């Protein structure tokens, strides 16, 4: 998980004379300089009881299931039983992330707070952060500074147990596969062709590839196996895309777990439904399907449910969460993981297509610092004005703007997440380049000022959502898998073409022969570049993207295309941030930055 940097203006923190100490550095830098960390800001907040937040959102008490005083689940039956006109859907996305930070979720939360300042009825729908206990790092999907969702520690740790339920359902299916083979293998499953992995909400490279079932006949059939992180499990995507409990059960039944013995032409897919696993899996996920209700620092109702990483998975909050936000608010502000080439692409081409959603506007978040980084400036020199580097890095932003405006045909605004080191000349340059594409720029100061710093952005969003739009997808479902991948590479990434390895070509033919050819594509790609090479910054052209593996996520309803060195089970760094996490005798947590 990346570190997001923030602006630290004078009015927010201790008054000090050295301007260098106001810039948004890493969390470590902020701690050293005496600035308030995200957790300190969150812990100082006076939260309202979740019953009051529910009342504010118009949620009847019968649909509320409290998890303590400040968080609750919302019964999904609310959608079926509550009449009303849906609000306007606003998607927040960003440029490709860099070590200089961009602040997508922070902007999402601050925009919602800004809309509330203007008297609007607004709801937020966010992804659920992951891996807080492992890293000791607060998930980016919770926002930061004075634009956060709270209770921050709960959201980043166990929360309401959704991830545990996903892991339990995933591993139940894995256990039933191996038990079926052990008990006689009536379905003729080839242990060498099992595609279903176990999962754990932990970064642990030791578990990427394992051999299990050793130690004699009573311990099962020895076979090669492996673990994914929980958020990369197909169960997460199934939960996010399910429209109701029945749809959830049907999707679970369609999950392909492996293939039968025989020649390639004779092999048949084996599903969770063939193992009769869907009922028990659905029972484990019954409560996890209910969206979680919390609040922003300024008490805007916020639904946090599903996600989180668009570089390796679907990377969007749940369909149910988004639809609830639309039903309950006049404005529903939502976001998708990482940059517009990944998160927004999957939100628009997969989630919107499956759920019948139509966004009214899109916010694209950038920082001047990140754009200078894209222009070749080292992180240590980002505080200095550099118009030449900014102009070199701007094509990254402009590519994302063009995609939203010209490919998806949606109105959009660029939100510049402000730093005090940004100069007028730099901001003017960004504004002029965006205006050439017919897009306005709004300065966002939400990290430091909360809703007040998001009013200008909110005013532009209010204007944009009333504009007509002709929302369209970047590709049609008809056509070959390779054709659809080429559409994504050429239109969204700006590349020349996709290259399928021999293995991927074979897999594409097999998937098309099995009837999966018309599924949308979920590309697993580095978030740091428009290419599949994370070192290529800006907006490269004339490049190829290599797909090394294709697999069907039949329950989710899409094909996963793996590129580059993307791993579904990352490892920990040399010094895990978890080493800094602690809890005192009162139960107060520290070190979760």
VEXDOLUM-22459 format. One line per field, with one value per residue (C-alpha): x, y, z; residue in one letter. Coordinates in Angstrom, 3 decimals, padded with zeros to 6 digits. Example, Ala and Ser with C-alpha at 12.3 -4.5 7.8 and 13.67 -1.06 7.14 Angstrom:
<rs>
px <- 012.300:013.670 .
py <- -004.500:-001.060 .
pz <- 007.800:007.140 .
r <- a:s .
</rs>
This chain:
<rs>
px <- 000.000:001.328:001.895:-000.182:001.283:-000.757:-000.722:-000.065:-000.982:-000.290:-003.824:-004.039:-000.901:001.545:002.703:006.334:008.606:010.315:008.029:009.636:007.835:004.417:004.745:003.035:005.732:005.508:003.768:007.205:008.130:004.868:005.505:009.040:007.851:005.232:002.230:-000.907:-001.170:-004.367:-005.008:-004.551:-007.013:-009.488:-009.168:-009.862:-013.122:-016.398:-018.428:-022.198:-024.006:-024.605:-028.353:-028.243:-026.254:-028.810:-031.662:-029.878:-029.577:-033.248:-032.608:-035.500:-034.448:-035.718:-032.972:-030.171:-027.992:-025.623:-022.030:-021.272:-022.015:-020.439:-020.877:-023.739:-024.847:-027.777:-030.192:-030.130:-033.947:-033.997:-033.424:-036.443:-038.751:-037.884:-039.381:-037.700:-035.879:-032.185:-029.698:-026.796:-023.800:-020.346:-017.215:-013.881:-010.745:-007.156:-003.982:-001.591:-000.317:003.267:005.324:004.336:000.708:-002.618:-005.412:-008.387:-010.349:-009.450:-010.955:-014.031:-014.712:-013.894:-016.165:-019.045:-018.353:-018.235:-021.609:-023.041:-021.629:-023.691:-026.830:-027.002:-028.284:-025.219:-024.007:-020.532:-019.837:-016.258:-014.181:-013.155:-009.424:-007.371:-004.233:-004.030:-003.097:-000.373:001.385:000.452:-000.503:-003.884:-005.537:-005.754:-009.413:-010.276:-009.175:-006.833:-006.269:-009.543:-011.316:-011.611:-014.193:-014.373:-013.958:-010.647:-009.052:-012.108:-012.428:-008.756:-008.712:-011.485:-014.381:-017.543:-015.850:-016.579:-013.056:-013.128:-016.407:-014.937:-011.873:-014.057:-016.261:-013.200:-011.451:-014.607:-014.735:-011.045:-011.663:-014.650:-012.590:-009.885:-012.407:-014.267:-011.050:-010.215:-013.700:-013.506:-013.542:-016.909:-016.577:-013.257:-011.395:-007.783:-005.714:-003.195:-005.935:-007.395:-007.520:-009.033:-006.552:-006.871:-006.690:-005.683:-005.881:-002.144:000.844:002.973:005.254:005.841:002.333:002.478:003.319:002.847:002.509:-000.197:-001.762:001.604:002.160:000.176:-003.189:-005.257:-003.994:-005.531:-004.160:-000.740:-000.866:000.581:-001.456:-001.124:-002.685:-003.976:-004.636:-008.317:-009.041:-007.833:-010.306:-013.079:-015.410:-014.661:-015.657:-018.763:-019.801:-019.200:-021.168:-024.103:-027.413:-029.103:-028.805:-030.197:-027.826:-024.986:-025.869:-026.168:-022.818:-021.146:-022.528:-020.968:-017.416:-015.037:-012.668:-010.832:-011.154:-011.693:-009.186:-008.849:-007.476:-007.754:-010.839:-012.464:-011.818:-014.898:-014.987:-015.971:-017.954:-018.769:-022.323:-021.118:-019.718:-022.975:-020.950:-022.962:-025.544:-023.042:-020.828:-023.816:-024.714:-021.197:-021.553:-025.145:-024.216:-021.124:-023.439:-025.028:-023.232:-021.483:-022.603:-020.119:-019.562:-017.080:-015.382:-018.155:-020.868:-021.845:-023.284:-020.728:-021.163:-017.904:-018.237:-016.165:-012.984:-010.179:-007.337:-007.933:-004.422:-005.065:-008.834:-012.141:-011.312:-014.773:-017.174:-020.229:-023.136:-025.509:-023.536:-023.568:-027.278:-028.080:-026.129:-028.069:-031.406:-030.691:-028.868:-029.447:-025.724:-023.853:-020.074:-018.101:-014.593:-012.694:-009.184:-005.959:-005.911:-008.470:-006.836:-007.611:-010.211:-012.340:-012.044:-013.322:-016.010:-017.316:-016.785:-017.631:-019.600:-021.759:-022.459:-023.517:-025.493:-027.072:-025.406:-024.909:-022.531:-023.464:-019.915:-016.325:-013.681:-010.038:-007.613:-004.024:-001.274:001.261:003.936:002.867:002.810:006.343:007.380:005.900:008.071:011.236:011.769:013.162:010.936:013.423:013.166:009.391:009.033:010.775:008.890:009.629:007.358:009.375:009.010:005.351:004.705:006.482:004.378:001.042:000.279:-000.479:-003.330:-004.443:-004.658:-006.995:-009.057:-009.322:-010.365:-013.208:-014.377:-013.810:-013.927:-016.589:-018.220:-018.740:-018.406:-015.441:-013.468:-009.821:-009.347:-005.862:-005.091:-003.311:000.139:001.549:004.581:002.397:003.110:000.626:002.532:002.292:-001.421:-002.067:-000.250:-002.382:-005.542:-004.686:-003.821:-007.079:-009.121:-007.733:-009.624:-012.735:-012.347:-012.302:-009.860:-010.824:-008.310:-009.081:-007.880:-009.903:-007.005:-006.308:-009.707:-012.234:-015.526:-014.664:-011.714:-013.995:-016.657:-015.166:-014.963:-018.503:-019.823:-018.271:-019.707:-023.186:-022.868:-021.506:-024.156:-026.831:-025.012:-026.310:-023.956:-023.778:-022.107:-020.637:-018.211:-014.670:-015.469:-018.450:-018.822:-019.110:-015.850:-012.809:-010.972:-007.940:-010.094:-011.412:-007.926:-006.726:-009.547:-008.461:-004.758:-005.304:-008.119:-007.412:-003.658:-002.637:-000.583:-000.130:-001.534:-001.832:000.522:-000.720:001.927:001.566:-000.001:-002.468:-003.415:-004.229:-006.254:-008.183:-009.200:-010.252:-012.316:-014.050:-014.799:-016.371:-018.696:-016.926:-015.794:-018.400:-017.432:-015.895:-012.166:-010.592:-006.926:-004.393:-001.707:000.716:-001.009:002.116:002.103:-000.278:001.909:002.660:006.105:005.912:009.047:007.475:005.975:003.915:001.867:003.972:002.846:003.657:004.068:002.799:001.127:001.912:-000.780:000.777:-002.286:-006.063:-008.534:-012.283:-013.908:-017.282:-018.965:-017.856:-018.723:-015.417:-012.133:-008.971:-005.966:-002.641:000.139:003.686:004.787:001.453:001.197:-001.948:000.090:002.564:005.231:006.167:008.962:012.278:010.950:007.184:005.260:003.488:006.548:005.354:001.802:000.911:-001.971:-001.856:-003.502:-006.674:-007.004:-005.896:-004.073:-000.984:001.263:-001.570:-000.606 .
py <- 000.000:003.394:006.372:009.417:012.818:015.788:019.559:020.935:024.641:027.028:027.275:023.549:022.806:024.412:027.848:027.571:029.858:027.475:027.070:023.760:022.265:022.939:020.714:017.364:014.808:011.172:010.121:009.632:013.218:014.527:012.754:014.138:017.658:017.599:017.733:015.849:012.426:011.045:008.884:011.837:013.934:011.048:010.354:014.010:013.946:013.900:011.305:011.264:008.034:005.911:006.016:009.799:009.365:006.791:009.167:011.925:009.585:008.640:005.006:003.527:001.893:-001.514:-001.620:-000.748:-003.392:-001.715:-002.832:-000.808:002.902:004.281:001.747:-000.336:-002.515:-001.640:-004.397:-004.831:-005.106:-001.313:-001.087:-003.250:-001.684:002.020:004.149:007.233:008.861:008.066:010.913:011.967:009.604:011.244:009.127:010.302:008.918:010.096:010.155:007.227:007.231:008.237:008.502:012.187:011.248:012.268:011.891:010.303:009.099:012.209:014.293:012.040:012.593:016.317:016.796:015.215:017.457:020.454:019.550:019.351:022.840:024.020:022.481:019.415:015.972:013.832:010.257:008.756:005.209:004.025:000.879:-000.882:-000.529:-003.681:-004.888:-002.329:-004.966:-006.357:-003.184:-000.895:001.587:003.251:002.332:005.042:004.119:005.840:009.338:011.513:014.747:016.598:014.598:011.113:008.511:007.458:005.475:005.256:002.470:000.227:000.733:-000.160:-003.169:-005.727:-003.356:-005.491:-008.736:-008.610:-009.661:-012.552:-013.756:-013.524:-015.505:-018.129:-018.595:-018.763:-021.364:-023.418:-023.858:-024.837:-027.406:-028.846:-029.258:-031.250:-033.222:-034.176:-035.527:-037.389:-038.955:-040.559:-037.649:-038.374:-035.208:-036.436:-033.235:-033.133:-031.961:-030.477:-028.276:-026.759:-022.964:-022.069:-020.792:-020.363:-016.829:-014.888:-011.163:-010.991:-010.150:-013.292:-014.271:-017.652:-018.676:-017.842:-021.401:-024.320:-028.094:-029.510:-032.868:-034.354:-036.964:-039.970:-040.944:-039.711:-036.144:-035.814:-035.777:-034.077:-031.193:-027.802:-024.991:-021.312:-018.332:-014.976:-011.977:-011.875:-008.779:-010.589:-013.444:-013.824:-013.897:-010.196:-009.379:-011.573:-009.762:-006.372:-007.141:-009.059:-007.195:-009.177:-012.395:-014.599:-013.083:-013.658:-017.358:-017.787:-016.083:-018.281:-021.381:-020.284:-019.978:-022.216:-024.042:-026.299:-028.747:-032.469:-035.066:-035.672:-034.184:-030.418:-030.782:-033.131:-031.123:-029.644:-026.803:-027.760:-025.170:-024.467:-025.415:-028.877:-029.257:-027.963:-025.332:-022.215:-022.480:-022.687:-020.026:-017.718:-018.333:-017.239:-014.091:-013.224:-010.424:-009.357:-008.499:-005.771:-002.426:-000.740:002.696:005.115:008.907:011.507:013.853:016.334:013.703:013.045:009.492:007.206:003.646:001.656:-001.722:-003.902:-003.215:-002.282:-002.783:-002.111:-003.128:-006.791:-007.009:-005.266:-002.379:-000.854:-000.650:-002.878:-002.382:-002.506:000.235:002.508:001.939:002.656:005.906:006.853:005.994:007.896:010.986:013.621:013.283:009.967:010.449:007.287:006.220:003.320:002.048:003.616:005.627:006.271:003.649:000.949:001.942:004.179:001.855:-001.095:000.993:002.203:-000.868:-003.589:-002.269:000.273:-002.217:-004.993:-002.807:-000.401:002.627:005.902:008.466:012.137:013.465:012.420:014.107:013.445:014.123:015.215:017.071:019.436:017.446:014.154:015.720:017.071:013.593:012.282:014.865:013.374:015.392:013.337:013.233:015.313:018.242:018.435:021.549:023.740:025.384:023.551:024.487:022.486:019.244:020.011:020.387:017.072:015.312:016.912:014.431:011.801:013.917:015.001:011.378:010.504:013.635:012.756:009.179:010.317:013.080:011.526:007.730:007.489:010.796:012.005:015.558:015.919:018.337:018.184:018.559:019.764:018.502:021.595:021.872:025.156:024.652:024.886:028.183:030.342:029.742:025.966:026.061:028.367:025.968:023.006:025.075:026.298:022.804:021.385:024.246:023.330:020.037:021.883:020.863:023.139:022.891:023.312:023.739:021.266:022.008:019.343:017.598:020.735:022.455:019.615:020.544:024.236:023.368:021.388:024.037:025.246:021.662:021.001:024.033:022.763:019.262:020.737:022.469:019.409:016.910:018.978:018.725:016.117:013.258:010.387:007.794:004.917:002.037:001.748:-001.589:-003.750:-007.258:-008.856:-009.828:-011.841:-011.524:-010.178:-007.545:-006.249:-006.160:-004.191:-001.690:-001.139:-000.883:001.495:003.698:003.794:003.199:004.878:001.867:000.233:-003.230:-006.139:-009.116:-012.471:-014.997:-018.490:-019.586:-016.669:-017.349:-020.934:-019.811:-017.281:-019.993:-022.314:-019.616:-018.658:-022.312:-022.639:-019.696:-017.011:-014.920:-012.164:-011.386:-008.000:-007.875:-007.104:-006.220:-006.771:-004.161:-001.940:001.182:003.317:003.610:003.612:000.777:-002.596:-001.243:000.778:002.776:004.470:007.730:010.427:009.261:006.918:005.969:003.235:000.552:-003.006:-004.589:-008.263:-010.505:-013.644:-015.305:-015.299:-016.834:-016.773:-015.380:-016.773:-015.794:-012.204:-012.417:-011.219:-012.490:-011.595:-010.656:-010.727:-008.458:-007.729:-008.756:-008.272:-010.616:-011.679:-012.391:-009.559:-009.730:-007.459:-004.854:-005.161:-003.130:-003.738:-000.685:-003.032:-002.756:000.747:-000.183:-000.411:-000.145:001.341:000.222:002.163:000.436:003.502:002.534:004.336:003.846:003.355:006.189 .
pz <- 000.000:-000.907:001.339:000.470:001.136:002.176:002.393:005.872:005.952:008.810:010.059:010.608:012.553:014.919:013.778:012.808:010.865:008.473:005.442:004.547:007.509:005.997:002.937:002.727:003.326:004.242:007.447:009.014:008.105:009.515:012.828:013.093:012.348:015.073:012.781:013.632:012.047:010.547:013.606:015.968:013.978:013.895:017.624:018.448:016.520:018.467:016.603:016.549:017.492:014.409:015.096:014.567:011.326:010.118:010.943:009.000:005.990:006.185:007.180:009.145:012.409:011.239:008.602:011.058:012.729:015.182:015.656:018.767:019.110:015.924:013.166:011.801:008.945:006.703:005.725:001.929:001.955:002.275:-001.483:-002.278:000.275:000.026:-002.732:-004.066:-006.916:-007.194:-006.812:-009.016:-009.152:-009.023:-009.496:-008.055:-009.692:-010.172:-012.198:-011.881:-008.285:-007.507:-004.304:-004.344:-003.638:-005.141:-002.553:-004.259:-001.228:000.745:-002.068:-002.177:001.515:001.359:-001.666:000.227:003.227:000.843:-000.663:002.849:003.553:000.581:002.078:-000.170:000.850:000.181:000.786:000.392:-000.854:-000.315:-000.597:002.603:003.418:003.889:005.574:008.381:010.973:008.715:007.737:010.571:007.858:007.537:004.279:001.662:001.197:004.498:003.480:005.513:007.424:007.962:005.254:006.758:007.628:011.266:013.530:011.676:013.763:013.493:009.728:009.221:011.559:012.023:011.273:011.016:009.984:006.224:005.248:007.698:006.164:002.649:003.753:005.455:002.359:000.105:002.248:002.768:-000.997:-001.046:001.712:-000.143:-003.331:-001.558:000.471:-002.702:-004.224:-000.990:-000.801:-004.242:-006.715:-008.330:-010.425:-011.892:-010.858:-012.039:-009.012:-011.463:-012.977:-009.802:-010.248:-006.873:-004.264:-000.537:000.849:003.942:004.815:005.188:003.025:003.306:000.408:002.107:001.108:-002.608:-003.603:-001.205:-001.406:000.838:001.628:002.640:005.320:004.150:002.704:005.651:005.059:001.626:-001.917:-002.189:-004.650:-005.450:-003.951:-003.037:-001.271:-002.461:-000.250:000.680:-001.399:-004.532:-003.969:-006.509:-003.498:-002.964:-006.556:-006.261:-003.072:-004.703:-007.864:-006.343:-006.526:-003.722:-001.703:-004.483:-007.026:-004.557:-004.248:-008.028:-008.613:-006.005:-007.732:-011.070:-009.694:-011.680:-009.321:-011.764:-014.646:-015.138:-016.320:-020.060:-023.248:-023.595:-025.775:-023.238:-020.078:-018.446:-015.917:-012.364:-010.409:-006.780:-007.684:-008.771:-005.237:-003.681:-001.844:-002.722:000.073:002.916:001.321:001.005:004.657:005.670:003.543:004.489:006.893:004.941:002.022:004.154:003.632:006.569:007.758:009.362:009.131:007.946:010.404:009.539:010.074:006.465:006.285:004.660:003.413:003.426:001.730:-000.614:-002.611:-002.389:-004.951:-008.652:-009.722:-008.901:-008.686:-009.323:-006.964:-006.455:-003.548:-003.759:-006.138:-003.157:-001.361:-004.411:-005.039:-001.376:-001.533:-004.694:-003.101:000.136:-001.168:-003.824:-004.504:-004.193:-004.165:-004.815:-005.878:-007.378:-006.735:-007.996:-011.263:-013.973:-016.210:-013.626:-011.039:-013.212:-016.203:-014.160:-012.494:-015.862:-018.064:-015.528:-012.552:-014.405:-017.196:-014.799:-012.410:-014.893:-013.305:-015.161:-013.621:-013.897:-013.522:-012.809:-010.636:-011.587:-008.723:-009.251:-007.447:-008.975:-007.126:-008.708:-012.161:-011.670:-010.561:-013.829:-015.547:-014.082:-010.886:-007.950:-004.867:-002.842:-005.289:-005.670:-003.501:-006.098:-008.952:-012.182:-015.075:-017.591:-015.623:-014.931:-018.652:-019.272:-016.624:-017.509:-020.331:-017.664:-016.319:-019.775:-020.957:-018.085:-018.754:-022.438:-021.591:-019.352:-021.690:-025.124:-024.582:-021.869:-022.885:-019.314:-017.979:-015.640:-013.481:-012.400:-008.643:-007.724:-004.220:-002.926:-001.406:-000.077:-002.299:-005.427:-007.202:-009.105:-012.338:-011.854:-011.065:-014.022:-016.346:-015.199:-015.585:-019.088:-020.365:-018.984:-020.457:-023.882:-023.437:-022.270:-018.621:-015.556:-012.656:-008.989:-006.175:-003.387:000.154:001.918:003.681:005.679:005.804:005.494:003.859:003.711:001.469:-000.845:-001.508:-004.826:-006.093:-004.855:-006.754:-009.994:-009.406:-008.834:-012.198:-014.022:-012.912:-014.655:-017.978:-020.426:-021.138:-023.554:-021.320:-023.302:-022.641:-023.949:-025.637:-026.544:-025.137:-028.560:-030.206:-029.183:-025.876:-027.744:-029.495:-026.160:-024.672:-027.691:-027.175:-023.551:-024.437:-027.361:-026.017:-022.265:-021.903:-025.162:-026.319:-029.705:-029.053:-026.651:-026.957:-025.694:-024.695:-026.152:-022.867:-022.877:-026.506:-025.594:-022.587:-024.706:-027.171:-024.337:-022.611:-025.848:-026.564:-023.100:-023.823:-021.778:-024.748:-024.245:-020.640:-019.768:-019.017:-015.630:-016.257:-013.467:-014.179:-012.298:-010.992:-011.375:-015.163:-018.115:-019.426:-017.837:-016.865:-013.638:-014.500:-017.552:-016.323:-018.019:-021.000:-023.149:-026.651:-029.142:-026.457:-026.159:-023.136:-022.581:-021.091:-019.621:-018.134:-018.635:-016.210:-015.856:-012.739:-013.684:-010.416:-010.801:-014.490:-015.940:-017.360:-015.430:-017.589:-015.738:-017.012:-015.900:-012.427:-010.670:-007.682:-005.897:-002.744:-002.052:000.658:003.540:003.266:005.091:008.009:008.204:009.323:011.744:013.977:014.943:015.889:019.570:022.026:025.546:028.790:027.926:024.548:022.559:019.345:018.081:015.060:012.566:010.242 .
r <- x:x:x:x:x:x:x:x:x:x:x:x:x:x:x:x:x:x:x:x:x:x:x:x:x:x:x:x:x:x:x:x:x:x:x:x:x:x:x:x:x:x:x:x:x:x:x:x:x:x:x:x:x:x:x:x:x:x:x:x:x:x:x:x:x:x:x:x:x:x:x:x:x:x:x:x:x:x:x:x:x:x:x:x:x:x:x:x:x:x:x:x:x:x:x:x:x:x:x:x:x:x:x:x:x:x:x:x:x:x:x:x:x:x:x:x:x:x:x:x:x:x:x:x:x:x:x:x:x:x:x:x:x:x:x:x:x:x:x:x:x:x:x:x:x:x:x:x:x:x:x:x:x:x:x:x:x:x:x:x:x:x:x:x:x:x:x:x:x:x:x:x:x:x:x:x:x:x:x:x:x:x:x:x:x:x:x:x:x:x:x:x:x:x:x:x:x:x:x:x:x:x:x:x:x:x:x:x:x:x:x:x:x:x:x:x:x:x:x:x:x:x:x:x:x:x:x:x:x:x:x:x:x:x:x:x:x:x:x:x:x:x:x:x:x:x:x:x:x:x:x:x:x:x:x:x:x:x:x:x:x:x:x:x:x:x:x:x:x:x:x:x:x:x:x:x:x:x:x:x:x:x:x:x:x:x:x:x:x:x:x:x:x:x:x:x:x:x:x:x:x:x:x:x:x:x:x:x:x:x:x:x:x:x:x:x:x:x:x:x:x:x:x:x:x:x:x:x:x:x:x:x:x:x:x:x:x:x:x:x:x:x:x:x:x:x:x:x:x:x:x:x:x:x:x:x:x:x:x:x:x:x:x:x:x:x:x:x:x:x:x:x:x:x:x:x:x:x:x:x:x:x:x:x:x:x:x:x:x:x:x:x:x:x:x:x:x:x:x:x:x:x:x:x:x:x:x:x:x:x:x:x:x:x:x:x:x:x:x:x:x:x:x:x:x:x:x:x:x:x:x:x:x:x:x:x:x:x:x:x:x:x:x:x:x:x:x:x:x:x:x:x:x:x:x:x:x:x:x:x:x:x:x:x:x:x:x:x:x:x:x:x:x:x:x:x:x:x:x:x:x:x:x:x:x:x:x:x:x:x:x:x:x:x:x:x:x:x:x:x:x:x:x:x:x:x:x:x:x:x:x:x:x:x:x:x:x:x:x:x:x:x:x:x:x:x:x:x:x:x:x:x:x:x:x:x:x:x:x:x:x:x:x:x:x:x:x:x:x:x:x:x:x:x:x:x:x:x:x:x:x:x:x:x:x:x:x:x:x:x:x:x:x:x:x:x:x:x:x:x:x:x:x:x:x:x:x:x:x:x:x:x:x .
</rs>
